[in-house]
Amino acid sequence: MIDSHAHLNDERYDAAAVVSNMKADGLKRIVVVGYDMPSSRRALELAQSYDDLYCAVGVHPSDCEGLTDGDIDELTEMCRQKKVVAFGEIGLDYFYDDVPRKKQKEALIRQLYAVKRTELPAVFHLRDAYEDMERIIADHRDCLKAGAVMHCFSGSKETAVKYADMGFYISFSGSITFKNAVKFPEIIKALPLDRILIETDCPYLTPVPYRGKLNYPAYVRFQAMKIAEVLGLSVEQVERITEQNTFDIFTKMH
C-alpha cells in the first residue's frame, strides 16, 4: 500500500519508528505533505532521509495569510529535488474561514502559477468552497498539465465525477469509515477505478476502529478495506490499484 497523504512532519511522530515498521505494516511508500513553510521544509528533510518517503510542499489555505513571493520561490526551488513529487497541499477552506476568502483565493492562484513552473501535479485541499475552486481551476487549467489530486475528498458525487472527468485523482481518508459517512459508497461507485487514491491525512481523521486515537500511515489499510467492501473487490485488488494510481500521478516516485 501507499499512504498518499500523511503528515509525518507533525511533531507527534517518531518518523524513524514509523519507517522501520513500514514493511510489517504492508506499506511501500508514504508521501509526507507540507502545509506551511516549516512543515514543507521538514517534509523534504524526511523524504531525503528515508528511501521510502516522498513529499509534497506547499502552503495550505489556513496558513496562507503571510505567504510571500520569497516563500513561493523557495517552494518552487524545493520542487526541483528528486524526492518532491507534488506541489501541495494548496486550496480553499471556507469551513474554518480563518483566513479571508479573498486572501485564500489569491494565495491559491499565486501557487498555481508556481505549479505550472514546476511541471508537477498539485495536491488540493478543498472544503466548503466548491464553486470558487471550480472557477479558479477552470481559469488556470494550463497550470495543471501534470494533473492533480483532490485530497481527503468530502464533496458531492457530482463534484467527484467532474474532477475525475478532468483527469484528476480523488483521494479518500479515514472519514469513509465513519458511521455517518453515508454518501461515500455512492461516490466510490461512481468513480473510475483508475482515479482512486487512499490516504490517512494522519494525524487527523483516524479511521474506525481507532477513531479518537492518533492516526498512523499503517491505518490506510482500513480505507482499502472499505473501498473493497463497497466495490465487491478483494482488499489486495484495491491495494494494487491504488498503489498503481499513486505511481501514475506522482511520476517522480519510484
N, C-alpha and C positions, 0 to 999 in steps of 0.2 A: 504493500500500500504506500501511497504518498499522501502526507498531510500537506495540502497545497496552500495552507494559510495558518501560520502559528506565530505566536509572539513569545518565542523563547528569549527575546531581548527584555522581557519583563523580569524584574529583579527577584521575583518569587522562584525562579527556576535555577536549578543547578544544571546548566546545559551539558556539561561533561557526563553527568549521570544519565540524562535523557538519551544522549547519543550512544552511550555504552549499552543501553537497553534496546536500541532500535532493532537489532536482528531478532532478539527474543520476542519483541512486540510485533514482528512482521512488517516493519517499516523499512522502505527502501530509501526514501528521501523525505526531508522536511524543508518547506520554504518558510524562512523567517521573514516577517514583514514589518517594515518600518511605518511609523505613523507621525513622527516629527523628526527633527534633525538628529537629536541624540539617539533615538531608537533606530533610525536608519543607519547611523554610523555603527551602532552596536550590532545590528543585523549583518552588516558587511563583515565586521570583525569576526562574528561567529561563523559565517559562511566560509571565511578564509581560514578558519582554524580547524574545521572538520570537513572531511571529504563528502559526507552525505547531506550536509546542509547547504542550501542555496538561499538567496534572499531577494527581496524587492525593497526598493527605497522610495519614499515619498512622504508627503505631508497630508494627513487626514483633515477633513473639514473642521473638526472640533479643535484642531491645533494650528489652524492656518492664519490666524489673525496677524501674526508678526512676520509672515513669510516674506523674505527679501529676495531681490534678484540674485544676490550672492548665494543664498540658500539654493535657489533653482540651479545656478551654475554648478554648485557643489554636487547636487543630486545627479545632474547630467554627467558630470565627471565620474561619479561613482558607477554609473551605468556602463562605463567602459570596462569595468572589472569583469573578469570572466565568470565569477560566481553570482553576478547580479542578473536575474532572469526576467525582471519586470519592473515597471515604474508604478509604485503604489504603496500604501493604499491612498487613493485620492477620490474625491467625490463631493457629495452633498448630504448633509444630515439635518433635516428640519424637525426631527423628533425632539432632540435636546435643545435645538435652536440657541446654542450658547455662543455662537459667532453669527453676526448679522448675515442674513442670506446674500446680500449684495457682495460682501467680502468673500463668502464661500464660493460664489459663482466666479468671481474674479480670480481667486486662487486656483480654482479648478481649470479655468481657461489658460492661465499662465503655465500651469503644469502640463496641460495637454500639448502646448507648443513645445515643451521640453520632451515630452513623449515622442513627438514627431522627430526631433533631432536624434534621439537615442535609437530609433527604429526597434524598440522593444514593445511588447504588449503592455497594456495598462491593467491595473487591478483597481476596480471601482468599489467604493463604499457608497451605498445608496439606501437612504432611509427617509421615507415620507416626503420625497422630493421628486416624484416620478416625472411630472410634466416638465419641470425645469431641466432635469437631467436629459430627458429625451430631446429637448430643444437644443441644448448645448452639444450633445453628441451629433445630432443631425447637422449642426453648423460646422462641426470640426471632425467630420469623418476622415478627412485626409490625414489627420494626426494619428489615426488608429489603424494604419495599414497592417500592423503586426497583430491586430486583434485585441481582445480584452476579456477579462473575467469579471462577472458580476458576483462579487464575493458575498458569502453569507446571505444568500438571496432571501428576501422577505416580502417581495411584492406579489402581484397577482399572476395568475396563469397566463393572461393575455400579454402582460409585460415580459414574462419569461420567454414566451414563444417569440415575441417581437425581437428580443435581443438574440435569441438563438438563430433566428432567421437572418440576422445581420452577421452571423458567424461568431458571435461571442459565446463564451462558456458560462454556464450557470453553476455556481458552487454552493453546496449545501453543508450547513454546520449542524451541531448537536440539536439545534432548535427543531429539526424534523422529527426528533424522537420524543418531543414533549407531548403530554396528553392533550393539550389544547391545539396542537398543530394539525388541525383538520384539513387545511387547504393543500398541504404539501403532497399527498398522494396524487391528486389530480394534476398538480404542476409537474411532478416527476414523470407521470404517464404521458404528458403532452409533449415532452422534450425528446429530441433525437438522442439516442444513447451516446453518440459521439460528441455531445455538448455538455456532458455532466461531469463535474468535479466534486471531490469530497474534501472537507477541511475540518479542523477543530475550532479555529479562531481562539485557541487557548491563550490566556487563562479564562476566557469568557465562555458562556453557553455550554457548560458541561452537559453531555448527554445523559439521559436515563440509561443505566441505573445509578450513575454517580452524581446526579444533579445536586447542586448545593455544595459540592466539594471542588477543589482546584482541578481544572481540566488539564489533560496531558495529550500530546500527539498520539499516543497509543490508542486513545479512545476514538480515533477516527474510524475504527472498525465498526462502531455502533451506527455510524451513518451508512457504511457499506451494507450492514445487515438490514437496516430499514429500507434502503433502496431495493435490495434483493427481494425483500418481502413484498414490497409494493409491485414490483415488476415480474414477480414469479421466476426470478433467476437465482442461481447459486451465489453465495457470498463471494466465492472465488471468481466468478464471472464479472461481478461488479468491481471487485478489486482490480482485475486485469484491465477492464475497460477504462476505469477512471485513471488508472496509472498511465495507460497509453495516451489518454486525453491530456493529462498533465504534461507529458513529454511533448505532445503535439503543440500545445500553446506556449510552453516555456522552452523554446528551441535551444537555448544555451545550456539547458540541463542535460546531463548525460549519465 
